[in-house]
C-alpha cells in the first residue's frame, strides 16, 4: 500500500500521490498525444476494504484520447503450502477515441499492464539473496 512502491510498478506512472482518504492521484509521464496512457486526470479509490485480505479499486482517467473507468476486485488470500494466493477480476469501460481502437485491444493492453505491475510488485516483495 506504499504509494512510492506502487508508482514504481505502475507502467507509465511518474508519481502516485494520496488525494484524500483511500484516494490517489496518478501523474503519468509520456509523450502527449501519442501515449495511450497519457490521461491528464487519473484517480484511484480503494473500496470494500477488508484488511489485510481483500479490497476493491476504482480507477478513472480522462484526457485527450477519451476516458477510462475501471473496477478491480481482489479476492481474499487463499492459504497455500508455499505462499498465499489471491485472484483479481477487472471490468473496464472506455469512451472517445480510445474506445474506437476496440475493446479487445484495450483488454489485452490492460492484462499486459496488470501482469507487468504484479511481476514488479512480486520482485519488490521477494527477499534479496
Buried (B, 14 or more C-beta within 10 A) or exposed (E): EEBEBBBEBBBBBEBBEEEEEBEBBBEBEBEEEEBBBBBEEBBBBBEEEEEEEBBBBBBBBBBEBBBBBBBBBBEEBEEEEEEEEEEBEBEBEBEEEBBEBEEEEBEEBBEEBBEEBEEBBEEEEEEEE
